[in-house]
Amino acid sequence: MAAQHRASSLRGQLFLFQALPGDFAARHIQDLMVYPFFSLSKSHRVTPIDFSAGEISIRVEAVPDHGMASIWDSDILIWAASQIVQARDTGLHTSPLMVAAPYQILQFIGRGTSSRDYQRLKAALDRLQSTMVSTTIRQPLERRRPPFSWIKEWAECTDRNGRPDGIKMILSDWFYRAALDDRNVLTIDQAYFDLTGGLERWLYGIVRKHGGNQRGGWRFDFRHLHQKSGSLSPFKRFAFELRGIIRRQPLPGYTLTEAKVGPRVLLAFKPSAPC
């Protein structure tokens, strides 16, 4: 559906939150950092993600026209969460209905601001709207868990002359509620946006969430990470890529090592020593 048609369905009952100017900390939703909610590849993915561990279950489905939202697309959600937290902390009203100039989003997430970057932003918004998610996370007592999309609706705004003048979007209730709760949000390093690989971006989320500032760090079994990533790569390929990340050490603020405990191969990580 064209953005112009979507514009008419943006509901006027919601308070319109105008994006804040300036630089501030990047914040991410913890659940999105550690569970397989996004494709880790830039290629067109339509294969669903199915993940289950204990009481946690996740299913992510894509439509063929747009493909599944990727971990690069989720940068828009990081921007949105950062806006919501910053506004709330300064005593401003927030809303799932947000409006921003495209350059505000693109600059915050470390992208260019050319017309090509703008087109990519719109394609990412399409994927975030069309990807459907079902999960038990933060919905444990609900007997029926209807699927939701990351963005309910989005539309281009135009000025009196018909020129693009911004982007409006309505965030999912599930995501918006998470962003308002400090227990669900973590500050991330701005250098995260410079990470070029999907696996290393996802791995940073795992490390940031579980490693935190613990001096002793944390460890994860390679096979557990493979299952939790939702990657379509076979385990051998996944392990090869993981070892490549260990050699490169690209994750800001953390040091990675490989460890062995009997037959198990583990990824160990801890905060980097200060310079």
N, C-alpha and C positions, 0 to 999 in steps of 0.2 A: 504494500500500500504506500502511495506517495506521501511524503512528509506534509504536503499541503492538505491532504485529506485528514491526516492525523490531527492537524491543528484544531479542527472544529470539535474534536472529542476531548480536548484538555478541559477538565472540569473547573468552572469558575468558583465552586464552593471552597476550594482549597486556598489557603493563604499563599501568596506568591513570594517565595524567598529569592531575593536578588543576591547573586554571588558576591562575596566580599572581595575587594581588591587587595593587593599586597602579597607578600611572602609569609608563609607560616608553616608549621610542622606538617609533614605528611602522616596521615593516620590510616590504618587499615583495620578491617574487621577480622578478628582472630580466626573465626571459623573458615573464612575464605583463604587464610594463610596456610592452613594445615590439612584441609580436606580437598578432594578432587572435584572442584566445581567448574573448572575451565580446561579447555584444550591447551596443551603445552606446545602445540605446533602452530605455525602460521599457515599451514596448508588447510584446505577446506575439510573440516571433519564433520561427518554426520553420524558416525558410530556413537551410540549412547555411552555415557559413563554410568556404571552400576557399581556402587560401593556399599559394603556392609561390614560393620565391626561392632559386636555387642548390640547395644540399643541404637546405634547410629546407622542410618541408612540414607543413601543419596542416589538419586537418579537424575541425570541431566540429558535432555533430548534436544536435538537440533532439527531445523527444517532444511531441506535440500537447497532452497533458494539462497539462504544466507550462511549456512553452516553454524557450528557451535561457537559461542563466544570464547575468545582465547584469553590467556593470561595477560596479553598486551591490552586487550579490550578492557580488562578489569582495572586498568589505570584510571579510567573514567570514574569508577566506583571509589577508588582511593581518593580522587579529587573531591567527590561528593561527600564522602565521610569526613574528610579534612575540613571542608566548608561547614558542615553541620556542627562538628565539635568546636571549631573556632567560634562560630556564631553563638552557640550555647554558652561557652565559657566567658564570653564578653557580654552576656545578658540579653542577646538578641533573640527574637522569635525565629524559629526554623520551620521548615515544611518539607514534605516529600516533593512538592512542586517547586522546581528550581529554574531560574533563568540565568544565563551567562553568555558573554561574548565568547565565540569559539577560541580566540587567542588566549583567554584566561585559562581555559582547560588545557590547551596545547602547551602553553608555557609552563604551567605547573607540573605537567607530567614529562617535561623534557623533550617535547617534539618541536618541529619547525612550525611555521605559521603560513606556509604557502598554500595556494589553492589545492595542490595535491594533498597536503596534510589535512586540509579541511574536508576533502572528499573521503579520506581515510577515517577521519573522525565520524563522519556520517555513517559510513559502512559499519564501524564499530558499534554505534548506537543501534543500528538495525539488528546486529547480532545479539546485543544485550537485550533487545526487546523480544526477539523471536525465540531465543533459547529458553526452554522451560525446565524448571527445577522442582523436584519433589524431595523433601527431606524430613526426618524426625528431629533434626537439630532445632532447639528452642520451640518445638511443637510437640513435646512428649505426651501430653495429656489429651491432645486432639485426636478423636477417632478418625476423622476424615482430614487428610492433609492435601488440600488442592494444590496443584502445581502453580508456580508463579514465575514470572519473568523478572529479570533484574531491573528493567525499566518498563513500567506499564505502558507509557506512551512518550513519544518525543515529537517535536515539531520545530521547523525553522520559523523564526520571527522575521518579519520584513518591515521596513520603514514605509513612509507614505509614497515613496517612489518605487516600491516593490523590490528594493535591494535587501539582501540578507542583513539582519540586524541583531542576531543572537539565536540561541537555542533554548527551548523550554523542554523540560523532561519531568516525568513523574516517577519517582523511585518506588520500588516495591515496598509494601508495608513491612515485610520480613527484614529487608535490608535497613530501612529507615529506623525501625525499632532498635536494631542492633547498634546503629551509629549513635543513638542517644544514650546508650548504656555504657558507662566507663569500663565495666567488666568485660565488654566485648571488643574493646578498641585498644590497639597498640600503636605507638609512634614508630615509624620506620625511617631508615636513613634515606635521605633524598637521592643518594647514589644508587638506590634500588632501580630507579628509572633508567640508569645507564646499562644495566645488565641486558645482554643481547639474547641470551638463550632462555627458552621456556623452562627447561629443567632447573637452571640455576636461579631463575626468578622464584619458582615454586620452592626450591630448596632454601632460599633466603627466608621465606615465610616460616618454614619448619624450624630453621635455626633460630630465628628471632623469637618465635613463640616459646620454644622449649629450652633454648640456651639462655636467652635473656641476658642478664648480667651475672649469672652464676659462674663463679671462678672455676669450678670443677667441670663446667660444660655439661654435655649430654651425649648419648649414643643411640643410634638406631641401626637395626639390622637392614642390610641392603635389600633383602626380599620384602621386608615390611614397607620400606620406602617405595619399592616398585609397585606394590599393591595400592598404597595410599595415594600415589601420584595420579592414577587414572591414565597413565601413559599407554599408548598402543604399541610401544616398542617391546620386543621380546626381552626377557630378563637379561640375557647376555649383552645385548646392545645397551640396555639401561645401565648395567654395571660398568660397561666401557665408558659411557658418557659421564657417569658419576666419578670414575677415576680421573677422567680428564679435568673435571671441575676441581678435584683435590689437587691436581698438579698446578692448575692455573691460579688457585686461591682468589677468585673474583669477588667473593661475598664481603661487602663492606662491614668491618667491625668484628669479623670472626675468622678463626683459623680452623681448617678441616684436616683431618687425618684418617687414614684407614687403619682399622684394628681387627685382630682376629681373636676369637674366643672359641677354642675347639674348632669345629667345622664352620662356625658362623663367621661371616664377614660383616664388620660393623663400620658405619660412618661415625666418627667422633668429632665433636666440634665444641669450641669454647671461645669466649671473647678474646680478641687479639690483645696482645700486651700493648699498653700505650707507648708512643714514641718518646 
